[in-house]
Amino acid sequence: MRRVNLNGHDATEHDVTCPCGARMQLRRTELRLWYACSAGCAEVVPAHFNGRPNGVAVPLELATARSRAHRALDQLWRSYRMSRPAVYKWLSARMGLPNERAHIGCFTVEQCNRVVRLVDGALPRGAR
């Protein structure tokens, strides 16, 4: 582990290895931190703002889809003052999944896209 400064944001870079065997490097986007494969494959690991990895390596397409799905769900609990458990209960019912399986971190790209569509359909036109 080592301390790094990413565009004015201090974090601790952890030792993370990509499934391809290469070292992953901590990167910063506008909204969050990610570990990206130093060999250039499309695997990424989301990270907490302190630099600690948050999950396992997944293809960039899946990580992006999960991020979009989380942002969509956040609109429900922020806009409608629903609790997070209530939002996930709503999601479980709409997706036809048991509560314990209604977690975006376990979803495929297709399931994440469905979450976005479900939330879009539930929000008033001006709230999207």
N, CA and C atoms as a LAMMPS dump frame, in Angstrom:
ITEM: TIMESTEP
0
ITEM: NUMBER OF ATOMS
384
ITEM: BOX BOUNDS ff ff ff
-5.0000000000000000e+02 5.0000000000000000e+02
-5.0000000000000000e+02 5.0000000000000000e+02
-5.0000000000000000e+02 5.0000000000000000e+02
ITEM: ATOMS id mol type element x y z
1 1 1 N 0.846 -1.185 0
2 1 2 C 0 0 0
3 1 3 C 0.884 1.239 0
4 2 1 N 0.388 2.274 -0.646
5 2 2 C 1.117 3.54 -0.642
6 2 3 C 0.115 4.676 -0.745
7 3 1 N 0.491 5.804 -0.176
8 3 2 C -0.344 7.006 -0.248
9 3 3 C -0.168 7.642 -1.612
10 4 1 N -1.28 8.086 -2.208
11 4 2 C -1.231 8.751 -3.509
12 4 3 C -2.124 9.982 -3.465
13 5 1 N -1.83 10.915 -4.337
14 5 2 C -2.674 12.088 -4.491
15 5 3 C -3.159 12.084 -5.939
16 6 1 N -4.476 11.958 -6.11
17 6 2 C -5.077 11.905 -7.437
18 6 3 C -5.863 13.183 -7.669
19 7 1 N -5.257 14.116 -8.368
20 7 2 C -5.906 15.403 -8.659
21 7 3 C -6.475 16.06 -7.404
22 8 1 N -5.657 16.129 -6.371
23 8 2 C -6.063 16.792 -5.142
24 8 3 C -6.793 15.904 -4.153
25 9 1 N -6.952 14.629 -4.456
26 9 2 C -7.636 13.698 -3.565
27 9 3 C -6.619 12.707 -3.014
28 10 1 N -6.437 12.701 -1.69
29 10 2 C -5.506 11.767 -1.062
30 10 3 C -6.191 10.43 -0.823
31 11 1 N -5.507 9.349 -1.147
32 11 2 C -6.031 8 -0.95
33 11 3 C -4.859 7.056 -0.74
34 12 1 N -5.169 5.865 -0.293
35 12 2 C -4.165 4.82 -0.14
36 12 3 C -4.36 3.81 -1.252
37 13 1 N -3.322 3.64 -2.084
38 13 2 C -3.398 2.655 -3.155
39 13 3 C -3.038 1.289 -2.594
40 14 1 N -3.939 0.332 -2.762
41 14 2 C -3.741 -1.024 -2.261
42 14 3 C -3.144 -1.897 -3.36
43 15 1 N -2.594 -3.029 -2.966
44 15 2 C -2.064 -3.988 -3.927
45 15 3 C -3.23 -4.811 -4.458
46 16 1 N -3.625 -4.549 -5.698
47 16 2 C -4.744 -5.239 -6.33
48 16 3 C -4.226 -5.859 -7.616
49 17 1 N -4.531 -7.132 -7.811
50 17 2 C -4.079 -7.848 -8.997
51 17 3 C -5.267 -8.141 -9.896
52 18 1 N -5.097 -7.857 -11.172
53 18 2 C -6.109 -8.117 -12.186
54 18 3 C -6.185 -9.621 -12.45
55 19 1 N -7.342 -10.119 -12.866
56 19 2 C -7.411 -11.541 -13.237
57 19 3 C -6.395 -11.941 -14.318
58 20 1 N -5.951 -10.978 -15.132
59 20 2 C -4.943 -11.295 -16.161
60 20 3 C -3.548 -11.427 -15.556
61 21 1 N -3.393 -11.083 -14.266
62 21 2 C -2.108 -11.193 -13.582
63 21 3 C -1.364 -9.875 -13.41
64 22 1 N -1.792 -8.843 -14.111
65 22 2 C -1.124 -7.543 -14.019
66 22 3 C -1.559 -6.8 -12.753
67 23 1 N -0.749 -5.853 -12.364
68 23 2 C -1.072 -4.981 -11.231
69 23 3 C -2.155 -3.999 -11.653
70 24 1 N -3.053 -3.694 -10.737
71 24 2 C -4.08 -2.692 -11.021
72 24 3 C -3.669 -1.39 -10.35
73 25 1 N -3.931 -0.269 -11.04
74 25 2 C -3.542 1.049 -10.546
75 25 3 C -4.79 1.851 -10.194
76 26 1 N -4.682 2.599 -9.109
77 26 2 C -5.784 3.437 -8.659
78 26 3 C -5.927 4.64 -9.576
79 27 1 N -7.147 4.888 -10.02
80 27 2 C -7.473 6.009 -10.907
81 27 3 C -8.644 6.772 -10.308
82 28 1 N -8.756 8.021 -10.695
83 28 2 C -9.871 8.839 -10.228
84 28 3 C -10.669 9.335 -11.427
85 29 1 N -11.987 9.191 -11.337
86 29 2 C -12.884 9.813 -12.305
87 29 3 C -13.55 10.979 -11.591
88 30 1 N -14.44 11.628 -12.273
89 30 2 C -15.141 12.772 -11.692
90 30 3 C -15.864 12.405 -10.396
91 31 1 N -16.464 11.209 -10.363
92 31 2 C -17.319 10.831 -9.244
93 31 3 C -16.714 9.844 -8.262
94 32 1 N -15.719 9.074 -8.682
95 32 2 C -15.235 8.025 -7.781
96 32 3 C -13.844 7.553 -8.139
97 33 1 N -13.357 6.609 -7.326
98 33 2 C -12.064 5.984 -7.564
99 33 3 C -12.267 4.572 -8.114
100 34 1 N -11.333 4.161 -8.967
101 34 2 C -11.358 2.832 -9.575
102 34 3 C -9.938 2.303 -9.633
103 35 1 N -9.823 0.988 -9.613
104 35 2 C -8.569 0.336 -9.96
105 35 3 C -8.716 -0.135 -11.395
106 36 1 N -7.739 0.169 -12.234
107 36 2 C -7.743 -0.237 -13.633
108 36 3 C -6.51 -1.086 -13.898
109 37 1 N -6.65 -2.037 -14.787
110 37 2 C -5.556 -2.935 -15.125
111 37 3 C -4.42 -2.149 -15.784
112 38 1 N -3.201 -2.339 -15.278
113 38 2 C -2.043 -1.639 -15.846
114 38 3 C -1.627 -2.22 -17.196
115 39 1 N -2.111 -3.423 -17.512
116 39 2 C -1.785 -4.041 -18.803
117 39 3 C -2.775 -3.626 -19.885
118 40 1 N -3.8 -2.892 -19.501
119 40 2 C -4.736 -2.369 -20.486
120 40 3 C -5.939 -3.23 -20.783
121 41 1 N -6.137 -4.339 -20.071
122 41 2 C -7.362 -5.105 -20.316
123 41 3 C -8.538 -4.313 -19.713
124 42 1 N -9.737 -4.724 -19.96
125 42 2 C -10.906 -3.918 -19.598
126 42 3 C -11.467 -4.239 -18.214
127 43 1 N -10.649 -4.799 -17.329
128 43 2 C -11.118 -5.118 -15.983
129 43 3 C -10.904 -3.922 -15.046
130 44 1 N -11.88 -3.684 -14.175
131 44 2 C -11.786 -2.606 -13.193
132 44 3 C -12.33 -3.095 -11.858
133 45 1 N -11.921 -2.433 -10.794
134 45 2 C -12.445 -2.681 -9.448
135 45 3 C -12.84 -1.327 -8.879
136 46 1 N -14.11 -1.14 -8.504
137 46 2 C -14.472 0.121 -7.86
138 46 3 C -13.746 0.242 -6.512
139 47 1 N -13.565 1.461 -6.054
140 47 2 C -12.877 1.674 -4.784
141 47 3 C -13.625 2.699 -3.95
142 48 1 N -13.475 2.557 -2.626
143 48 2 C -13.994 3.56 -1.705
144 48 3 C -13.136 4.823 -1.855
145 49 1 N -13.608 5.948 -1.349
146 49 2 C -12.857 7.196 -1.498
147 49 3 C -11.544 7.217 -0.73
148 50 1 N -11.35 6.256 0.184
149 50 2 C -10.062 6.171 0.859
150 50 3 C -9.077 5.291 0.082
151 51 1 N -9.527 4.69 -1.041
152 51 2 C -8.68 3.858 -1.877
153 51 3 C -8.863 2.372 -1.666
154 52 1 N -9.609 1.975 -0.648
155 52 2 C -9.826 0.55 -0.391
156 52 3 C -10.698 -0.046 -1.491
157 53 1 N -10.293 -1.193 -2.075
158 53 2 C -11.102 -1.819 -3.12
159 53 3 C -12.506 -2.142 -2.6
160 54 1 N -13.488 -1.988 -3.472
161 54 2 C -14.881 -2.233 -3.12
162 54 3 C -15.446 -3.277 -4.081
163 55 1 N -15.076 -4.523 -3.874
164 55 2 C -15.578 -5.582 -4.726
165 55 3 C -14.456 -6.297 -5.449
166 56 1 N -14.825 -6.95 -6.526
167 56 2 C -13.881 -7.741 -7.301
168 56 3 C -13.767 -7.172 -8.704
169 57 1 N -12.762 -7.614 -9.425
170 57 2 C -12.555 -7.138 -10.793
171 57 3 C -13.69 -7.612 -11.693
172 58 1 N -14.228 -6.675 -12.459
173 58 2 C -15.275 -6.973 -13.439
174 58 3 C -14.966 -6.2 -14.713
175 59 1 N -15.542 -6.638 -15.836
176 59 2 C -15.345 -5.874 -17.063
177 59 3 C -15.882 -4.45 -16.919
178 60 1 N -15.207 -3.51 -17.557
179 60 2 C -15.604 -2.107 -17.479
180 60 3 C -17.075 -1.912 -17.852
181 61 1 N -17.556 -2.619 -18.87
182 61 2 C -18.959 -2.498 -19.289
183 61 3 C -19.91 -2.827 -18.137
184 62 1 N -19.607 -3.871 -17.38
185 62 2 C -20.46 -4.259 -16.252
186 62 3 C -20.355 -3.237 -15.121
187 63 1 N -19.153 -2.777 -14.823
188 63 2 C -18.983 -1.77 -13.772
189 63 3 C -19.746 -0.498 -14.111
190 64 1 N -19.708 -0.09 -15.365
191 64 2 C -20.429 1.111 -15.803
192 64 3 C -21.927 0.909 -15.691
193 65 1 N -22.422 -0.259 -16.084
194 65 2 C -23.85 -0.559 -15.993
195 65 3 C -24.307 -0.558 -14.537
196 66 1 N -23.521 -1.129 -13.645
197 66 2 C -23.878 -1.15 -12.222
198 66 3 C -23.894 0.257 -11.647
199 67 1 N -22.949 1.082 -12.058
200 67 2 C -22.914 2.471 -11.602
201 67 3 C -24.167 3.22 -12.046
202 68 1 N -24.568 3.028 -13.312
203 68 2 C -25.801 3.665 -13.825
204 68 3 C -27.023 3.194 -13.051
205 69 1 N -27.089 1.898 -12.754
206 69 2 C -28.231 1.354 -12.011
207 69 3 C -28.287 1.934 -10.598
208 70 1 N -27.134 2.049 -9.938
209 70 2 C -27.098 2.649 -8.602
210 70 3 C -27.556 4.105 -8.642
211 71 1 N -27.088 4.861 -9.633
212 71 2 C -27.507 6.268 -9.745
213 71 3 C -29.014 6.365 -9.964
214 72 1 N -29.569 5.463 -10.764
215 72 2 C -31.013 5.464 -11.001
216 72 3 C -31.764 5.184 -9.7
217 73 1 N -31.353 4.157 -8.967
218 73 2 C -32.034 3.83 -7.705
219 73 3 C -31.898 4.95 -6.688
220 74 1 N -30.758 5.606 -6.668
221 74 2 C -30.566 6.725 -5.742
222 74 3 C -31.62 7.804 -5.949
223 75 1 N -32.064 7.979 -7.185
224 75 2 C -33.11 8.972 -7.458
225 75 3 C -34.385 8.646 -6.697
226 76 1 N -34.713 7.36 -6.57
227 76 2 C -35.944 6.975 -5.871
228 76 3 C -35.902 7.334 -4.397
229 77 1 N -34.819 6.946 -3.725
230 77 2 C -34.822 7.209 -2.292
231 77 3 C -34.56 8.674 -1.979
232 78 1 N -33.899 9.387 -2.855
233 78 2 C -33.674 10.818 -2.617
234 78 3 C -34.902 11.64 -2.982
235 79 1 N -35.538 11.331 -4.099
236 79 2 C -36.666 12.119 -4.584
237 79 3 C -37.959 11.83 -3.829
238 80 1 N -38.139 10.583 -3.429
239 80 2 C -39.411 10.198 -2.826
240 80 3 C -39.299 9.909 -1.351
241 81 1 N -38.15 10.221 -0.775
242 81 2 C -37.928 10.013 0.645
243 81 3 C -38.221 8.566 1.06
244 82 1 N -37.946 7.649 0.156
245 82 2 C -38.052 6.226 0.469
246 82 3 C -36.759 5.811 1.17
247 83 1 N -36.867 4.909 2.1
248 83 2 C -35.657 4.38 2.716
249 83 3 C -34.976 3.453 1.716
250 84 1 N -33.714 3.232 1.912
251 84 2 C -33.011 2.312 1.016
252 84 3 C -33.628 0.915 1.074
253 85 1 N -33.955 0.399 2.283
254 85 2 C -34.603 -0.921 2.303
255 85 3 C -35.914 -0.932 1.507
256 86 1 N -36.662 0.156 1.561
257 86 2 C -37.917 0.223 0.793
258 86 3 C -37.64 0.224 -0.708
259 87 1 N -36.59 0.924 -1.129
260 87 2 C -36.233 0.949 -2.547
261 87 3 C -35.839 -0.446 -3.02
262 88 1 N -35.056 -1.159 -2.209
263 88 2 C -34.645 -2.501 -2.621
264 88 3 C -35.807 -3.492 -2.569
265 89 1 N -36.764 -3.272 -1.68
266 89 2 C -37.971 -4.105 -1.67
267 89 3 C -38.776 -3.843 -2.948
268 90 1 N -38.891 -2.568 -3.341
269 90 2 C -39.559 -2.195 -4.593
270 90 3 C -38.847 -2.865 -5.773
271 91 1 N -37.505 -2.786 -5.778
272 91 2 C -36.722 -3.38 -6.85
273 91 3 C -36.93 -4.887 -6.905
274 92 1 N -36.914 -5.521 -5.762
275 92 2 C -37.118 -6.968 -5.687
276 92 3 C -38.444 -7.364 -6.323
277 93 1 N -39.495 -6.641 -5.986
278 93 2 C -40.818 -6.938 -6.536
279 93 3 C -40.851 -6.716 -8.05
280 94 1 N -40.278 -5.605 -8.522
281 94 2 C -40.296 -5.294 -9.956
282 94 3 C -39.45 -6.258 -10.781
283 95 1 N -38.345 -6.717 -10.19
284 95 2 C -37.438 -7.621 -10.903
285 95 3 C -37.868 -9.085 -10.768
286 96 1 N -38.815 -9.351 -9.855
287 96 2 C -39.241 -10.728 -9.632
288 96 3 C -38.167 -11.565 -8.952
289 97 1 N -37.418 -10.927 -8.059
290 97 2 C -36.33 -11.599 -7.347
291 97 3 C -36.608 -11.588 -5.851
292 98 1 N -36.132 -12.608 -5.126
293 98 2 C -36.228 -12.52 -3.664
294 98 3 C -35.369 -11.358 -3.157
295 99 1 N -35.749 -10.789 -2.029
296 99 2 C -35.019 -9.632 -1.484
297 99 3 C -33.519 -9.86 -1.406
298 100 1 N -33.109 -11.045 -0.999
299 100 2 C -31.675 -11.305 -0.816
300 100 3 C -30.91 -11.373 -2.142
301 101 1 N -31.614 -11.432 -3.27
302 101 2 C -30.937 -11.473 -4.577
303 101 3 C -31.069 -10.16 -5.335
304 102 1 N -31.735 -9.185 -4.749
305 102 2 C -31.944 -7.893 -5.416
306 102 3 C -30.831 -6.921 -5.052
307 103 1 N -29.62 -7.259 -5.456
308 103 2 C -28.459 -6.424 -5.177
309 103 3 C -27.73 -6.146 -6.488
310 104 1 N -27.536 -4.894 -6.795
311 104 2 C -26.924 -4.49 -8.062
312 104 3 C -25.533 -5.082 -8.223
313 105 1 N -24.818 -5.265 -7.14
314 105 2 C -23.484 -5.845 -7.214
315 105 3 C -23.461 -7.265 -7.737
316 106 1 N -24.62 -7.9 -7.832
317 106 2 C -24.722 -9.264 -8.365
318 106 3 C -25.361 -9.283 -9.747
319 107 1 N -25.773 -8.123 -10.254
320 107 2 C -26.526 -8.062 -11.504
321 107 3 C -25.629 -8.12 -12.733
322 108 1 N -26.225 -8.589 -13.824
323 108 2 C -25.588 -8.57 -15.138
324 108 3 C -25.831 -7.209 -15.786
325 109 1 N -25.204 -6.965 -16.916
326 109 2 C -25.428 -5.725 -17.658
327 109 3 C -26.91 -5.601 -18.006
328 110 1 N -27.523 -6.691 -18.48
329 110 2 C -28.933 -6.655 -18.865
330 110 3 C -29.837 -6.318 -17.679
331 111 1 N -29.551 -6.904 -16.521
332 111 2 C -30.354 -6.606 -15.331
333 111 3 C -30.176 -5.144 -14.913
334 112 1 N -28.969 -4.621 -15.004
335 112 2 C -28.732 -3.218 -14.66
336 112 3 C -29.494 -2.293 -15.604
337 113 1 N -29.493 -2.617 -16.89
338 113 2 C -30.248 -1.812 -17.85
339 113 3 C -31.737 -1.856 -17.534
340 114 1 N -32.217 -3.004 -17.074
341 114 2 C -33.635 -3.123 -16.689
342 114 3 C -33.941 -2.241 -15.478
343 115 1 N -33.021 -2.187 -14.525
344 115 2 C -33.205 -1.317 -13.353
345 115 3 C -33.395 0.127 -13.808
346 116 1 N -32.54 0.583 -14.709
347 116 2 C -32.626 1.964 -15.198
348 116 3 C -33.988 2.195 -15.85
349 117 1 N -34.441 1.252 -16.67
350 117 2 C -35.755 1.391 -17.327
351 117 3 C -36.886 1.408 -16.307
352 118 1 N -36.814 0.547 -15.29
353 118 2 C -37.859 0.501 -14.259
354 118 3 C -37.942 1.819 -13.493
355 119 1 N -36.783 2.342 -13.127
356 119 2 C -36.771 3.622 -12.396
357 119 3 C -37.286 4.742 -13.292
358 120 1 N -36.845 4.772 -14.545
359 120 2 C -37.33 5.797 -15.48
360 120 3 C -38.844 5.75 -15.596
361 121 1 N -39.408 4.554 -15.617
362 121 2 C -40.854 4.408 -15.713
363 121 3 C -41.581 4.806 -14.447
364 122 1 N -40.885 4.765 -13.31
365 122 2 C -41.517 5.087 -12.031
366 122 3 C -41.44 6.566 -11.685
367 123 1 N -40.504 7.281 -12.297
368 123 2 C -40.332 8.697 -11.996
369 123 3 C -41.227 9.57 -12.866
370 124 1 N -41.736 10.655 -12.312
371 124 2 C -42.468 11.617 -13.159
372 124 3 C -41.543 12.152 -14.247
373 125 1 N -42.108 12.579 -15.357
374 125 2 C -41.301 13.008 -16.498
375 125 3 C -40.248 14.057 -16.159
376 126 1 N -40.551 15.006 -15.338
377 126 2 C -39.602 16.078 -15.021
378 126 3 C -38.526 15.677 -14.029
379 127 1 N -38.64 14.492 -13.407
380 127 2 C -37.704 14.097 -12.351
381 127 3 C -36.511 13.313 -12.881
382 128 1 N -36.464 12.994 -14.153
383 128 2 C -35.38 12.145 -14.692
384 128 3 C -34.147 12.938 -15.017
